């Protein structure tokens, strides 16, 4: 029921976070997240009977089932590591969890492969309703596989719940919804284990139980889908707001930045040449970076100009003065500054436009106020 929307959402997420990973290839959380999204998407695609049958036709009967389980379980293992990676702690703790998850996944996949090989060739296309559940290899395949699903879903749910406790309110709601869905999927995996045990003695029995369990699985997957969608939308809205906010401040600094960099062009930070392809994508500056760069250049320009500010306004409070007054002093200091300065001249710098609070936002607020005042003077 929810396969196509889930595949679509996983694909969008993989492209979105994949772009971020290209820019930050050493980000451990992003690496695990992109791997999980891609593997889970591939697993969902392989779960379609038509795709599974096509793989069996091209290879051998049973290969599609083993391949689906291998890829989907790997995606769940990567999902567990996503939550592990987000928790603060020593790298040794992360490596310990990675070793445990990798070893467990390896053992499970080896067991599934051996079980499939041990299954008589004509029975390798089995499914949960097979009349041959009493075959040890077939029963082992489903018992081992669903036991791992119980672990992966439950571990992901518990980690998501732990992460939700320190997340923002909006993100917390999405994580809690996702946790509820993962607990539902854990329940369905346990139910499948019970069903396998029951069907060993009574093949094809308890069909009503199986139908109800599949319905629960669909609703649980839908709940996970809602949680993922909500969390993704929350992150997207936060990202858009951040971009709009930093872009606006970037443009608001333009009058001050233009005046200062015209006087001190050497302060403009190096801009790498434009590249195409992946390298260009990695080097492309975000709006936040462009704003921070412009803020630093404005602050450096005021430091360089401050000796001339003390000359045009020797008695003024340059650190705490009103923005309109500082804008007037900056205009006068720029007019006083010679075109070429002697490198041997020592010009003591003073503090200009010091913010009341010691944070980047307060600093930006001070410089933007001066920039607005400069624009009004020149308009």
VEXGU-44374 format. One record per residue (C-alpha): residue in one letter; residue number from 1; x, y, z. Coordinates in pm, whole numbers, plus 32768, in hexadecimal, padded with zeros to 4 digits. Layout:
VEXGU-44374
pado residuo = a num = NUM px = X py = Y pz = Z
...
//
This chain:
VEXGU-44374
pado residuo = x num = 1 px = 8000 py = 8000 pz = 8000
pado residuo = x num = 2 px = 8111 py = 80F4 pz = 8063
pado residuo = x num = 3 px = 822E py = 806A pz = 7F8E
pado residuo = x num = 4 px = 8223 py = 8168 pz = 7E73
pado residuo = x num = 5 px = 8208 py = 829B pz = 7F58
pado residuo = x num = 6 px = 831D py = 820B pz = 8033
pado residuo = x num = 7 px = 8402 py = 81CC pz = 7F07
pado residuo = x num = 8 px = 83BE py = 832E pz = 7E8B
pado residuo = x num = 9 px = 8408 py = 83C5 pz = 7FDF
pado residuo = x num = 10 px = 8545 py = 82F6 pz = 8009
pado residuo = x num = 11 px = 85BA py = 835E pz = 7EAD
pado residuo = x num = 12 px = 8580 py = 84CE pz = 7EF3
pado residuo = x num = 13 px = 8632 py = 84AD pz = 803F
pado residuo = x num = 14 px = 875A py = 83FB pz = 7F9E
pado residuo = x num = 15 px = 8782 py = 8510 pz = 7E9A
pado residuo = x num = 16 px = 8759 py = 8624 pz = 7F9E
pado residuo = x num = 17 px = 884C py = 8596 pz = 809C
pado residuo = x num = 18 px = 8931 py = 8515 pz = 7F89
pado residuo = x num = 19 px = 8965 py = 867B pz = 7F17
pado residuo = x num = 20 px = 89C0 py = 86DB pz = 807B
pado residuo = x num = 21 px = 8AAE py = 85B3 pz = 808E
pado residuo = x num = 22 px = 8B65 py = 8624 pz = 7F55
pado residuo = x num = 23 px = 8BAB py = 876F pz = 8005
pado residuo = x num = 24 px = 8C0D py = 86C6 pz = 814D
pado residuo = x num = 25 px = 8C96 py = 856D pz = 80EF
pado residuo = x num = 26 px = 8D2C py = 8531 pz = 8248
pado residuo = x num = 27 px = 8BE4 py = 8562 pz = 8305
pado residuo = x num = 28 px = 8BA7 py = 8414 pz = 83B0
pado residuo = x num = 29 px = 8A33 py = 8449 pz = 83EA
pado residuo = x num = 30 px = 89F9 py = 84AA pz = 827E
pado residuo = x num = 31 px = 8AB9 py = 837C pz = 8200
pado residuo = x num = 32 px = 89E5 py = 828E pz = 82D0
pado residuo = x num = 33 px = 88A3 py = 8345 pz = 8278
pado residuo = x num = 34 px = 88DD py = 8344 pz = 80FF
pado residuo = x num = 35 px = 8946 py = 81D5 pz = 8109
pado residuo = x num = 36 px = 880C py = 817F pz = 81CD
pado residuo = x num = 37 px = 8725 py = 823F pz = 80E3
pado residuo = x num = 38 px = 87BB py = 81A7 pz = 7FA8
pado residuo = x num = 39 px = 87BC py = 8043 pz = 8031
pado residuo = x num = 40 px = 8659 py = 8057 pz = 80BA
pado residuo = x num = 41 px = 85DE py = 80E8 pz = 7F71
pado residuo = x num = 42 px = 868A py = 7FD1 pz = 7EAF
pado residuo = x num = 43 px = 85F8 py = 7ED1 pz = 7FA0
pado residuo = x num = 44 px = 8498 py = 7F57 pz = 7F73
pado residuo = x num = 45 px = 84C2 py = 7F42 pz = 7DF8
pado residuo = x num = 46 px = 8541 py = 7DDC pz = 7E13
pado residuo = x num = 47 px = 8412 py = 7D7F pz = 7EE7
pado residuo = x num = 48 px = 832B py = 7D9D pz = 7DBA
pado residuo = x num = 49 px = 82D5 py = 7C3A pz = 7D48
pado residuo = x num = 50 px = 8316 py = 7C96 pz = 7BDB
pado residuo = x num = 51 px = 8475 py = 7D14 pz = 7C2A
pado residuo = x num = 52 px = 84BE py = 7BE8 pz = 7D06
pado residuo = x num = 53 px = 8448 py = 7AF9 pz = 7BF8
pado residuo = x num = 54 px = 851B py = 7BAB pz = 7AF1
pado residuo = x num = 55 px = 8654 py = 7B7D pz = 7BC7
pado residuo = x num = 56 px = 8605 py = 7A0C pz = 7BF8
pado residuo = x num = 57 px = 85D3 py = 79E4 pz = 7A81
pado residuo = x num = 58 px = 8720 py = 7A8B pz = 7A34
pado residuo = x num = 59 px = 87E0 py = 79C9 pz = 7B40
pado residuo = x num = 60 px = 8749 py = 78AA pz = 7C03
pado residuo = x num = 61 px = 8612 py = 7868 pz = 7CD0
pado residuo = x num = 62 px = 8632 py = 7901 pz = 7E2C
pado residuo = x num = 63 px = 8742 py = 79FF pz = 7DD6
pado residuo = x num = 64 px = 8648 py = 7B1F pz = 7DCF
pado residuo = x num = 65 px = 85CA py = 7ACD pz = 7F2D
pado residuo = x num = 66 px = 872B py = 7ABB pz = 7FBE
pado residuo = x num = 67 px = 8790 py = 7BF9 pz = 7F09
pado residuo = x num = 68 px = 865E py = 7CB5 pz = 7F89
pado residuo = x num = 69 px = 86A1 py = 7C4C pz = 80EF
pado residuo = x num = 70 px = 8812 py = 7CA2 pz = 80D5
pado residuo = x num = 71 px = 87D9 py = 7DFF pz = 804E
pado residuo = x num = 72 px = 86AF py = 7E53 pz = 812C
pado residuo = x num = 73 px = 8759 py = 7DD2 pz = 8266
pado residuo = x num = 74 px = 8891 py = 7E98 pz = 820E
pado residuo = x num = 75 px = 87B7 py = 7FCF pz = 81F3
pado residuo = x num = 76 px = 8723 py = 7F8E pz = 834C
pado residuo = x num = 77 px = 8880 py = 7F58 pz = 83DA
pado residuo = x num = 78 px = 88EC py = 80A5 pz = 8344
pado residuo = x num = 79 px = 87B5 py = 8146 pz = 83DB
pado residuo = x num = 80 px = 881C py = 80CF pz = 8534
pado residuo = x num = 81 px = 8976 py = 8166 pz = 84F8
pado residuo = x num = 82 px = 88D5 py = 82B1 pz = 8494
pado residuo = x num = 83 px = 8847 py = 82D6 pz = 85F2
pado residuo = x num = 84 px = 8987 py = 8256 pz = 8691
pado residuo = x num = 85 px = 8A4D py = 835B pz = 85CD
pado residuo = x num = 86 px = 8972 py = 847A pz = 8644
pado residuo = x num = 87 px = 89BD py = 8434 pz = 87B0
pado residuo = x num = 88 px = 8AE3 py = 84EA pz = 8847
pado residuo = x num = 89 px = 8BF1 py = 8407 pz = 88C8
pado residuo = x num = 90 px = 8D44 py = 8374 pz = 888C
pado residuo = x num = 91 px = 8D9D py = 82E7 pz = 8739
pado residuo = x num = 92 px = 8DE8 py = 819F pz = 87E8
pado residuo = x num = 93 px = 8C79 py = 8180 pz = 8845
pado residuo = x num = 94 px = 8C0F py = 81BA pz = 86DF
pado residuo = x num = 95 px = 8D0B py = 80BA pz = 8660
pado residuo = x num = 96 px = 8C8F py = 7FBD pz = 8761
pado residuo = x num = 97 px = 8B27 py = 7FE1 pz = 86EA
pado residuo = x num = 98 px = 8B99 py = 7FCD pz = 8581
pado residuo = x num = 99 px = 8C58 py = 7E8A pz = 85C0
pado residuo = x num = 100 px = 8B31 py = 7DEE pz = 8675
pado residuo = x num = 101 px = 8A37 py = 7E4E pz = 8565
pado residuo = x num = 102 px = 8B1E py = 7DE3 pz = 844B
pado residuo = x num = 103 px = 8B69 py = 7C94 pz = 84EF
pado residuo = x num = 104 px = 89F9 py = 7C51 pz = 8536
pado residuo = x num = 105 px = 8992 py = 7CAB pz = 83D3
pado residuo = x num = 106 px = 8AA5 py = 7BD1 pz = 8342
pado residuo = x num = 107 px = 8A3D py = 7AA3 pz = 8412
pado residuo = x num = 108 px = 88CD py = 7ACE pz = 83B5
pado residuo = x num = 109 px = 8911 py = 7AF4 pz = 8240
pado residuo = x num = 110 px = 89F7 py = 79C4 pz = 8247
pado residuo = x num = 111 px = 88E8 py = 78FB pz = 82F7
pado residuo = x num = 112 px = 87E1 py = 7965 pz = 81F7
pado residuo = x num = 113 px = 88C7 py = 7908 pz = 80D7
pado residuo = x num = 114 px = 8917 py = 77B5 pz = 816C
pado residuo = x num = 115 px = 87A5 py = 7776 pz = 81B1
pado residuo = x num = 116 px = 874C py = 77CA pz = 8049
pado residuo = x num = 117 px = 8860 py = 76E7 pz = 7FC2
pado residuo = x num = 118 px = 87EA py = 75CE pz = 80A8
pado residuo = x num = 119 px = 8685 py = 75F2 pz = 8028
pado residuo = x num = 120 px = 8629 py = 74F9 pz = 7F12
pado residuo = x num = 121 px = 8647 py = 75AA pz = 7DC2
pado residuo = x num = 122 px = 84D7 py = 758D pz = 7D71
pado residuo = x num = 123 px = 846E py = 7630 pz = 7EBA
pado residuo = x num = 124 px = 854F py = 7763 pz = 7EB2
pado residuo = x num = 125 px = 8437 py = 7843 pz = 7E37
pado residuo = x num = 126 px = 8389 py = 7819 pz = 7F87
pado residuo = x num = 127 px = 82C5 py = 7928 pz = 803B
pado residuo = x num = 128 px = 8224 py = 7947 pz = 8192
pado residuo = x num = 129 px = 80F3 py = 787F pz = 8122
pado residuo = x num = 130 px = 81C2 py = 775D pz = 809C
pado residuo = x num = 131 px = 813E py = 75FD pz = 80E2
pado residuo = x num = 132 px = 82A8 py = 7593 pz = 8123
pado residuo = x num = 133 px = 82E7 py = 7658 pz = 8262
pado residuo = x num = 134 px = 8344 py = 7512 pz = 8311
pado residuo = x num = 135 px = 8481 py = 7509 pz = 823F
pado residuo = x num = 136 px = 8596 py = 7569 pz = 833A
pado residuo = x num = 137 px = 864B py = 7649 pz = 8240
pado residuo = x num = 138 px = 850C py = 7708 pz = 81E7
pado residuo = x num = 139 px = 84A2 py = 7735 pz = 8351
pado residuo = x num = 140 px = 8602 py = 77A4 pz = 83AD
pado residuo = x num = 141 px = 85FF py = 78A6 pz = 8295
pado residuo = x num = 142 px = 84C6 py = 794F pz = 831E
pado residuo = x num = 143 px = 851D py = 792B pz = 848D
pado residuo = x num = 144 px = 867B py = 79BE pz = 8465
pado residuo = x num = 145 px = 8607 py = 7AD2 pz = 8379
pado residuo = x num = 146 px = 84E6 py = 7B44 pz = 8451
pado residuo = x num = 147 px = 85B7 py = 7B32 pz = 858D
pado residuo = x num = 148 px = 86A5 py = 7C2B pz = 84ED
pado residuo = x num = 149 px = 8580 py = 7D07 pz = 8486
pado residuo = x num = 150 px = 850C py = 7D08 pz = 85F2
pado residuo = x num = 151 px = 8666 py = 7D7A pz = 865F
pado residuo = x num = 152 px = 868F py = 7E82 pz = 854D
pado residuo = x num = 153 px = 8535 py = 7F1A pz = 8575
pado residuo = x num = 154 px = 8544 py = 7F19 pz = 86F1
pado residuo = x num = 155 px = 86A7 py = 7FA6 pz = 86FD
pado residuo = x num = 156 px = 8649 py = 80BB pz = 8608
pado residuo = x num = 157 px = 8510 py = 810A pz = 86D3
pado residuo = x num = 158 px = 85D0 py = 8121 pz = 881B
pado residuo = x num = 159 px = 86E1 py = 81F8 pz = 8782
pado residuo = x num = 160 px = 85DD py = 82DB pz = 86DF
pado residuo = x num = 161 px = 852D py = 82FD pz = 882F
pado residuo = x num = 162 px = 8677 py = 8352 pz = 88D8
pado residuo = x num = 163 px = 86CA py = 8454 pz = 87CE
pado residuo = x num = 164 px = 856C py = 84EC pz = 87E4
pado residuo = x num = 165 px = 85AA py = 854B pz = 894F
pado residuo = x num = 166 px = 86AD py = 8650 pz = 88EB
pado residuo = x num = 167 px = 8617 py = 86B7 pz = 879C
pado residuo = x num = 168 px = 854D py = 87F1 pz = 8757
pado residuo = x num = 169 px = 83D5 py = 87E5 pz = 878F
pado residuo = x num = 170 px = 8377 py = 87BF pz = 8621
pado residuo = x num = 171 px = 8483 py = 86BD pz = 85D8
pado residuo = x num = 172 px = 8426 py = 8605 pz = 8718
pado residuo = x num = 173 px = 82C4 py = 85CE pz = 869D
pado residuo = x num = 174 px = 8342 py = 8533 pz = 8558
pado residuo = x num = 175 px = 8437 py = 8453 pz = 8612
pado residuo = x num = 176 px = 832E py = 83E0 pz = 870A
pado residuo = x num = 177 px = 8242 py = 838F pz = 85EB
pado residuo = x num = 178 px = 8359 py = 82D2 pz = 853E
pado residuo = x num = 179 px = 83A1 py = 8219 pz = 8684
pado residuo = x num = 180 px = 8235 py = 81AE pz = 869F
pado residuo = x num = 181 px = 823F py = 8127 pz = 853C
pado residuo = x num = 182 px = 8386 py = 806D pz = 857B
pado residuo = x num = 183 px = 82F4 py = 7FCD pz = 86B3
pado residuo = x num = 184 px = 81CC py = 7F62 pz = 85DD
pado residuo = x num = 185 px = 82BA py = 7EC4 pz = 84E1
pado residuo = x num = 186 px = 836D py = 7E17 pz = 8601
pado residuo = x num = 187 px = 8221 py = 7D81 pz = 8669
pado residuo = x num = 188 px = 81D9 py = 7D05 pz = 8509
pado residuo = x num = 189 px = 8330 py = 7C60 pz = 84F5
pado residuo = x num = 190 px = 82ED py = 7BAE pz = 863F
pado residuo = x num = 191 px = 819A py = 7B41 pz = 85BA
pado residuo = x num = 192 px = 8241 py = 7AAE pz = 8485
pado residuo = x num = 193 px = 8329 py = 79E2 pz = 8564
pado residuo = x num = 194 px = 81F8 py = 795E pz = 861E
pado residuo = x num = 195 px = 814C py = 7913 pz = 84D3
pado residuo = x num = 196 px = 8279 py = 7850 pz = 8452
pado residuo = x num = 197 px = 827D py = 777B pz = 858D
pado residuo = x num = 198 px = 8108 py = 7739 pz = 8570
pado residuo = x num = 199 px = 8122 py = 76DE pz = 83FF
pado residuo = x num = 200 px = 8237 py = 75E0 pz = 8434
pado residuo = x num = 201 px = 812F py = 74EB pz = 84B0
pado residuo = x num = 202 px = 8008 py = 7583 pz = 83F5
pado residuo = x num = 203 px = 8078 py = 7605 pz = 829D
pado residuo = x num = 204 px = 7FA3 py = 7725 pz = 821E
pado residuo = x num = 205 px = 7EE7 py = 7747 pz = 8366
pado residuo = x num = 206 px = 7E82 py = 7880 pz = 8424
pado residuo = x num = 207 px = 7E41 py = 7945 pz = 82E7
pado residuo = x num = 208 px = 7D68 py = 7A42 pz = 83A1
pado residuo = x num = 209 px = 7E89 py = 7A87 pz = 848E
pado residuo = x num = 210 px = 7F6E py = 7AB9 pz = 8362
pado residuo = x num = 211 px = 7E77 py = 7BA6 pz = 82BA
pado residuo = x num = 212 px = 7E53 py = 7C79 pz = 83F3
pado residuo = x num = 213 px = 7FCD py = 7C81 pz = 841B
pado residuo = x num = 214 px = 7FFD py = 7CFC pz = 82B7
pado residuo = x num = 215 px = 7EFC py = 7E0C pz = 82F6
pado residuo = x num = 216 px = 7FB6 py = 7E70 pz = 8432
pado residuo = x num = 217 px = 80FA py = 7E71 pz = 836D
pado residuo = x num = 218 px = 8063 py = 7F5E pz = 826D
pado residuo = x num = 219 px = 7FE6 py = 804C pz = 8377
pado residuo = x num = 220 px = 8130 py = 803E pz = 8432
pado residuo = x num = 221 px = 81EE py = 808B pz = 82F3
pado residuo = x num = 222 px = 80FC py = 81A8 pz = 82B0
pado residuo = x num = 223 px = 813F py = 8232 pz = 840C
pado residuo = x num = 224 px = 82B6 py = 8223 pz = 83CB
pado residuo = x num = 225 px = 8276 py = 82D5 pz = 8281
pado residuo = x num = 226 px = 81B5 py = 83EA pz = 8334
pado residuo = x num = 227 px = 82CD py = 8411 pz = 8433
pado residuo = x num = 228 px = 83DA py = 8422 pz = 8328
pado residuo = x num = 229 px = 830E py = 8518 pz = 8258
pado residuo = x num = 230 px = 82CA py = 85F8 pz = 8382
pado residuo = x num = 231 px = 8437 py = 85F8 pz = 83ED
pado residuo = x num = 232 px = 84A9 py = 863A pz = 8287
pado residuo = x num = 233 px = 83B0 py = 8757 pz = 825C
pado residuo = x num = 234 px = 841D py = 87EC pz = 83AA
pado residuo = x num = 235 px = 8589 py = 87E5 pz = 833F
pado residuo = x num = 236 px = 852F py = 8874 pz = 81EA
pado residuo = x num = 237 px = 8468 py = 8995 pz = 8283
pado residuo = x num = 238 px = 8584 py = 89DD pz = 8378
pado residuo = x num = 239 px = 867D py = 89D4 pz = 825A
pado residuo = x num = 240 px = 85AE py = 8ABF pz = 8181
pado residuo = x num = 241 px = 8584 py = 8BB3 pz = 82A2
pado residuo = x num = 242 px = 86FB py = 8BAE pz = 82E2
pado residuo = x num = 243 px = 8747 py = 8BEB pz = 8172
pado residuo = x num = 244 px = 864E py = 8D0B pz = 815C
pado residuo = x num = 245 px = 86CD py = 8DA3 pz = 82A2
pado residuo = x num = 246 px = 883F py = 8D94 pz = 8243
pado residuo = x num = 247 px = 87FB py = 8E07 pz = 80E0
pado residuo = x num = 248 px = 873F py = 8F37 pz = 8164
pado residuo = x num = 249 px = 8859 py = 8F8F pz = 8256
pado residuo = x num = 250 px = 8958 py = 8F59 pz = 8141
pado residuo = x num = 251 px = 88AD py = 9060 pz = 806A
pado residuo = x num = 252 px = 8875 py = 9149 pz = 8193
pado residuo = x num = 253 px = 89EE py = 9153 pz = 81CD
pado residuo = x num = 254 px = 8A2D py = 91B8 pz = 8061
pado residuo = x num = 255 px = 8A48 py = 9338 pz = 8094
pado residuo = x num = 256 px = 8B49 py = 9316 pz = 81AE
pado residuo = x num = 257 px = 8C03 py = 91FC pz = 80FF
pado residuo = x num = 258 px = 8C15 py = 92BA pz = 7FB6
pado residuo = x num = 259 px = 8CA0 py = 93F2 pz = 805C
pado residuo = x num = 260 px = 8DA7 py = 9337 pz = 8127
pado residuo = x num = 261 px = 8E1D py = 9246 pz = 801A
pado residuo = x num = 262 px = 8E3B py = 9364 pz = 7F22
pado residuo = x num = 263 px = 8F37 py = 93FF pz = 8014
pado residuo = x num = 264 px = 8FD9 py = 92B3 pz = 8071
pado residuo = x num = 265 px = 8FAC py = 91C2 pz = 7F4C
pado residuo = x num = 266 px = 90B5 py = 90DA pz = 7FD9
pado residuo = x num = 267 px = 8FC3 py = 9079 pz = 80F0
pado residuo = x num = 268 px = 8EDB py = 8FC2 pz = 8003
pado residuo = x num = 269 px = 8F0D py = 8E52 pz = 804C
pado residuo = x num = 270 px = 8F88 py = 8D73 pz = 7F36
pado residuo = x num = 271 px = 8E77 py = 8CEC pz = 7E57
pado residuo = x num = 272 px = 8ED0 py = 8BA3 pz = 7DA9
pado residuo = x num = 273 px = 8E96 py = 8B8E pz = 7C35
pado residuo = x num = 274 px = 8D49 py = 8B00 pz = 7BCA
pado residuo = x num = 275 px = 8D55 py = 898D pz = 7B7A
pado residuo = x num = 276 px = 8C56 py = 88AB pz = 7AE2
pado residuo = x num = 277 px = 8BEE py = 8752 pz = 7B51
pado residuo = x num = 278 px = 8C1B py = 86BF pz = 7CAA
pado residuo = x num = 279 px = 8D43 py = 879A pz = 7D05
pado residuo = x num = 280 px = 8C7F py = 88D4 pz = 7CBA
pado residuo = x num = 281 px = 8B5B py = 8853 pz = 7D86
pado residuo = x num = 282 px = 8C3E py = 8812 pz = 7EAF
pado residuo = x num = 283 px = 8CDF py = 896B pz = 7E9C
pado residuo = x num = 284 px = 8BA0 py = 8A2F pz = 7E66
pado residuo = x num = 285 px = 8B63 py = 8B17 pz = 7F8D
pado residuo = x num = 286 px = 8A1A py = 8B12 pz = 8042
pado residuo = x num = 287 px = 8965 py = 8C51 pz = 809F
pado residuo = x num = 288 px = 89DA py = 8C24 pz = 8205
pado residuo = x num = 289 px = 8B47 py = 8C14 pz = 819B
pado residuo = x num = 290 px = 8B22 py = 8D41 pz = 80B6
pado residuo = x num = 291 px = 8A89 py = 8E07 pz = 81D4
pado residuo = x num = 292 px = 8B97 py = 8DA3 pz = 82CC
pado residuo = x num = 293 px = 8CA5 py = 8DFD pz = 81D1
pado residuo = x num = 294 px = 8C0C py = 8F54 pz = 8196
pado residuo = x num = 295 px = 8BE8 py = 8F8D pz = 830E
pado residuo = x num = 296 px = 8D58 py = 8F3D pz = 8346
pado residuo = x num = 297 px = 8DC2 py = 9021 pz = 822A
pado residuo = x num = 298 px = 8CF3 py = 913F pz = 82BA
pado residuo = x num = 299 px = 8D89 py = 910D pz = 8413
pado residuo = x num = 300 px = 8EEB py = 90FF pz = 8383
pado residuo = x num = 301 px = 8EA6 py = 923B pz = 82BD
pado residuo = x num = 302 px = 8E38 py = 92F6 pz = 83F7
pado residuo = x num = 303 px = 8F76 py = 9286 pz = 84A9
pado residuo = x num = 304 px = 9049 py = 9313 pz = 838C
pado residuo = x num = 305 px = 8F7D py = 9454 pz = 837E
pado residuo = x num = 306 px = 8F73 py = 948C pz = 84F7
pado residuo = x num = 307 px = 90B3 py = 9564 pz = 8509
pado residuo = x num = 308 px = 9010 py = 965E pz = 841C
pado residuo = x num = 309 px = 8ECD py = 964C pz = 84E3
pado residuo = x num = 310 px = 8F8A py = 96BF pz = 8619
pado residuo = x num = 311 px = 900E py = 97E9 pz = 8552
pado residuo = x num = 312 px = 8EBD py = 985E pz = 84D0
pado residuo = x num = 313 px = 8E0E py = 981B pz = 861E
pado residuo = x num = 314 px = 8F16 py = 9826 pz = 8734
pado residuo = x num = 315 px = 8E16 py = 984E pz = 884A
pado residuo = x num = 316 px = 8D08 py = 9764 pz = 87C5
pado residuo = x num = 317 px = 8CB0 py = 9615 pz = 885F
pado residuo = x num = 318 px = 8D00 py = 953E pz = 8731
pado residuo = x num = 319 px = 8CB9 py = 93FB pz = 87EA
pado residuo = x num = 320 px = 8B59 py = 9454 pz = 885F
pado residuo = x num = 321 px = 8AF2 py = 957D pz = 878B
pado residuo = x num = 322 px = 89A4 py = 958D pz = 86D0
pado residuo = x num = 323 px = 899E py = 94F2 pz = 8575
pado residuo = x num = 324 px = 8947 py = 963F pz = 84CB
pado residuo = x num = 325 px = 8A6E py = 96EA pz = 8572
pado residuo = x num = 326 px = 8B5F py = 95CE pz = 851D
pado residuo = x num = 327 px = 8AEA py = 95D3 pz = 83B3
pado residuo = x num = 328 px = 8B3B py = 9745 pz = 839E
pado residuo = x num = 329 px = 8C94 py = 970C pz = 8439
pado residuo = x num = 330 px = 8CD8 py = 95EB pz = 8347
pado residuo = x num = 331 px = 8C83 py = 96C7 pz = 821E
pado residuo = x num = 332 px = 8D6E py = 97D6 pz = 829C
pado residuo = x num = 333 px = 8E83 py = 96DB pz = 82EC
pado residuo = x num = 334 px = 8E6E py = 9643 pz = 8190
pado residuo = x num = 335 px = 8E94 py = 979F pz = 80FC
pado residuo = x num = 336 px = 8FC4 py = 97E0 pz = 81DF
pado residuo = x num = 337 px = 9072 py = 9697 pz = 8190
pado residuo = x num = 338 px = 9183 py = 96C1 pz = 8088
pado residuo = x num = 339 px = 916E py = 95F1 pz = 7F4E
pado residuo = x num = 340 px = 92C0 py = 9553 pz = 7F98
pado residuo = x num = 341 px = 9335 py = 9515 pz = 80FA
pado residuo = x num = 342 px = 94A1 py = 94ED pz = 8158
pado residuo = x num = 343 px = 94E6 py = 938A pz = 81D5
pado residuo = x num = 344 px = 95D0 py = 9419 pz = 82DE
pado residuo = x num = 345 px = 94C8 py = 94F6 pz = 837C
pado residuo = x num = 346 px = 9448 py = 946F pz = 84C6
pado residuo = x num = 347 px = 92D6 py = 94B0 pz = 84F3
pado residuo = x num = 348 px = 9249 py = 943A pz = 8640
pado residuo = x num = 349 px = 90F3 py = 9395 pz = 861E
pado residuo = x num = 350 px = 8FCF py = 93CC pz = 870A
pado residuo = x num = 351 px = 8E8B py = 9315 pz = 874B
pado residuo = x num = 352 px = 8D6A py = 9381 pz = 866B
pado residuo = x num = 353 px = 8BF8 py = 9328 pz = 868C
pado residuo = x num = 354 px = 8C26 py = 922E pz = 87A4
pado residuo = x num = 355 px = 8AE8 py = 9162 pz = 87DF
pado residuo = x num = 356 px = 8A47 py = 9155 pz = 8935
pado residuo = x num = 357 px = 8A41 py = 8FD9 pz = 892E
pado residuo = x num = 358 px = 8B68 py = 8F00 pz = 88D4
pado residuo = x num = 359 px = 8ACB py = 8E39 pz = 87B9
pado residuo = x num = 360 px = 8AC3 py = 8E3B pz = 863F
pado residuo = x num = 361 px = 8958 py = 8EA9 pz = 8629
pado residuo = x num = 362 px = 8997 py = 8FE1 pz = 86F9
pado residuo = x num = 363 px = 8ACA py = 9034 pz = 8628
pado residuo = x num = 364 px = 8A01 py = 9013 pz = 84E8
pado residuo = x num = 365 px = 88EE py = 90EF pz = 857B
pado residuo = x num = 366 px = 89E8 py = 9207 pz = 85C6
pado residuo = x num = 367 px = 8A87 py = 9201 pz = 846C
pado residuo = x num = 368 px = 8937 py = 91E9 pz = 83B8
pado residuo = x num = 369 px = 88BD py = 931E pz = 8475
pado residuo = x num = 370 px = 89F2 py = 93DE pz = 8400
pado residuo = x num = 371 px = 89BF py = 935A pz = 829E
pado residuo = x num = 372 px = 8856 py = 93D8 pz = 829D
pado residuo = x num = 373 px = 88CA py = 952C pz = 8317
pado residuo = x num = 374 px = 89D3 py = 953B pz = 8204
pado residuo = x num = 375 px = 88CF py = 94E7 pz = 80FD
pado residuo = x num = 376 px = 87ED py = 95FF pz = 8179
pado residuo = x num = 377 px = 890F py = 96F5 pz = 8169
pado residuo = x num = 378 px = 8960 py = 969D pz = 8001
pado residuo = x num = 379 px = 87F8 py = 967F pz = 7F82
//
